[in-house]
Amino acid sequence: QLISQMIALDPLKRPSEDECLAHILFWDDEKKLTFIGEISDKIEYEVGIQQGNSKLYQGLENIASDYGLFKHCGNEWASIIDKKIIKDLSKHRKKYTYYYATDLIRMIRNKRMHYRELPFDIQTQLGELPGGFLHYFGVRFPKLNTVLFEFAAKFLHKELGISSSF
């Protein structure tokens, strides 16, 4: 979406240089990982307060569905995550639902936050923080950053300082 806006025929419809540079495409890896964690925490907090009627939760799931985030893996994200990592999930959290984007980003957030506690072979599979770790998930879910950025621009732009024009 950013690229199409940047090449709009009408110069007034193009984002400014600062708006372009504020896009997730230009963020460093640490900022991207922090961003994933912030979104996960905000949704988790709202779900806890709203007890299942979360506008943020539903918003992320709708955008993920619109983009076909899991279409390439039969709509179940766990099917393309290494089995040792999936097995390790149950040690730290009761349950993940493998077809929800909210659970995928929660898993990414949790693996990042507890990375040093993971067995060495799982750390090796995930890669070093932050670049290798992001690469592991980026290869498996190439639309994830776009989905999260659009979600944040639509639902959290004031809180996170993200332009809602993307």
C-alpha positions as CSV (number, residue, x, y, z in Angstrom):
1,Q,0.0,0.0,0.0
2,L,2.9,2.4,0.8
3,I,4.4,2.0,-2.7
4,S,1.1,2.6,-4.5
5,Q,0.6,5.8,-2.5
6,M,4.1,6.9,-3.2
7,I,3.6,6.7,-6.9
8,A,0.1,8.2,-7.0
9,L,-0.4,10.4,-10.0
10,D,-1.7,13.2,-7.8
11,P,1.2,14.6,-5.8
12,L,-1.1,15.8,-3.1
13,K,-2.1,12.1,-2.5
14,R,1.5,11.0,-1.9
15,P,2.8,10.6,1.6
16,S,5.5,13.0,2.8
17,E,9.1,11.8,3.2
18,D,8.7,11.7,7.0
19,E,5.5,9.6,6.6
20,C,7.3,7.2,4.3
21,L,10.2,6.8,6.7
22,A,7.8,6.2,9.6
23,H,6.5,3.1,7.8
24,I,7.3,-0.3,9.1
25,L,9.3,-1.1,5.9
26,F,12.0,1.3,7.2
27,W,12.1,0.2,10.8
28,D,15.0,-1.7,12.3
29,D,14.5,-5.2,13.6
30,E,14.4,-4.3,17.3
31,K,11.7,-1.7,16.6
32,K,9.6,-4.3,14.7
33,L,9.9,-6.8,17.5
34,T,8.9,-4.2,20.1
35,F,6.0,-3.3,17.9
36,I,4.7,-6.9,17.7
37,G,4.9,-7.1,21.5
38,E,3.1,-3.8,22.0
39,I,0.2,-4.9,19.8
40,S,0.0,-8.3,21.4
41,D,0.0,-6.7,24.9
42,K,-2.7,-4.1,24.0
43,I,-5.0,-6.8,22.5
44,E,-4.4,-9.1,25.5
45,Y,-5.2,-6.3,27.9
46,E,-8.4,-5.3,26.1
47,V,-9.5,-8.9,25.8
48,G,-9.1,-9.3,29.5
49,I,-11.2,-6.2,30.2
50,Q,-13.8,-6.8,27.6
51,Q,-14.0,-10.6,28.3
52,G,-14.2,-11.6,24.6
53,N,-15.8,-8.5,23.1
54,S,-12.6,-6.8,22.0
55,K,-12.7,-4.4,19.1
56,L,-8.9,-4.8,18.8
57,Y,-9.0,-8.5,18.7
58,Q,-11.7,-8.6,16.1
59,G,-10.0,-5.9,14.1
60,L,-6.7,-7.8,13.9
61,E,-8.5,-11.0,12.9
62,N,-10.5,-9.3,10.2
63,I,-7.4,-7.6,8.7
64,A,-5.4,-10.8,8.8
65,S,-8.3,-12.6,7.0
66,D,-8.6,-9.8,4.4
67,Y,-4.8,-10.2,3.6
68,G,-5.0,-14.0,3.7
69,L,-2.2,-14.1,6.4
70,F,-2.5,-17.9,6.8
71,K,-3.9,-18.9,3.4
72,H,-0.5,-20.4,2.4
73,C,-0.5,-22.8,5.4
74,G,-4.1,-24.0,5.3
75,N,-5.2,-21.3,7.8
76,E,-3.2,-22.9,10.6
77,W,0.0,-21.1,11.5
78,A,1.4,-24.0,13.6
79,S,1.7,-26.1,10.5
80,I,4.7,-24.1,9.3
81,I,6.4,-23.7,12.7
82,D,9.0,-26.3,13.6
83,K,7.6,-29.1,15.7
84,K,10.0,-28.6,18.6
85,I,8.8,-24.9,18.9
86,I,5.2,-26.0,18.9
87,K,5.8,-28.6,21.5
88,D,7.6,-26.0,23.7
89,L,4.6,-23.7,23.5
90,S,2.5,-25.9,25.9
91,K,5.1,-25.5,28.6
92,H,4.5,-21.8,29.1
93,R,0.9,-21.1,28.2
94,K,-2.2,-23.2,28.4
95,K,-3.4,-22.9,24.9
96,Y,-2.8,-21.2,21.6
97,T,-5.4,-21.3,18.8
98,Y,-3.4,-22.0,15.6
99,Y,-5.7,-20.1,13.2
100,Y,-5.8,-16.8,15.1
101,A,-3.4,-13.9,14.3
102,T,-3.7,-12.7,17.9
103,D,-2.3,-16.1,19.1
104,L,0.5,-16.0,16.5
105,I,1.7,-12.6,17.6
106,R,1.3,-13.6,21.3
107,M,3.5,-16.6,20.6
108,I,6.1,-14.4,18.9
109,R,6.0,-11.9,21.7
110,N,6.4,-14.7,24.3
111,K,9.2,-16.5,22.5
112,R,11.0,-13.2,22.3
113,M,10.5,-12.2,26.0
114,H,11.6,-15.7,27.2
115,Y,14.2,-16.3,24.5
116,R,17.1,-16.8,27.0
117,E,15.1,-19.4,28.8
118,L,14.5,-21.5,25.7
119,P,16.5,-24.7,25.0
120,F,19.5,-24.0,22.9
121,D,18.2,-26.0,19.9
122,I,15.1,-23.9,19.8
123,Q,17.1,-20.7,20.1
124,T,19.1,-22.0,17.1
125,Q,16.0,-22.7,15.1
126,L,14.6,-19.3,15.8
127,G,17.8,-17.5,15.1
128,E,19.6,-14.8,17.1
129,L,17.6,-11.8,18.4
130,P,16.5,-9.6,16.7
131,G,17.4,-10.2,13.1
132,G,17.5,-14.0,12.8
133,F,14.4,-14.3,15.0
134,L,12.4,-11.9,12.8
135,H,13.7,-13.6,9.7
136,Y,12.3,-17.0,11.0
137,F,8.8,-15.6,11.2
138,G,9.1,-13.2,8.3
139,V,9.8,-16.1,5.9
140,R,6.9,-18.1,7.2
141,F,4.5,-15.1,7.4
142,P,5.5,-12.6,4.8
143,K,2.4,-10.5,5.2
144,L,2.6,-10.2,9.0
145,N,4.3,-6.8,9.1
146,T,1.8,-5.4,6.6
147,V,-1.1,-6.8,8.5
148,L,0.1,-5.4,11.9
149,F,1.0,-2.0,10.5
150,E,-2.4,-1.6,8.8
151,F,-4.1,-2.8,12.0
152,A,-2.1,-0.3,14.1
153,A,-2.8,2.5,11.6
154,K,-6.5,1.8,11.8
155,F,-6.9,1.0,15.5
156,L,-3.9,2.3,17.5
157,H,-2.5,5.2,15.4
158,K,-2.9,7.7,18.2
159,E,-1.3,5.5,20.9
160,L,1.6,4.3,18.8
161,G,2.1,7.4,16.7
162,I,1.5,5.7,13.4
163,S,0.0,7.6,10.5
164,S,-3.5,6.5,9.8
165,S,-3.1,7.4,6.1
166,F,-1.5,4.1,5.1
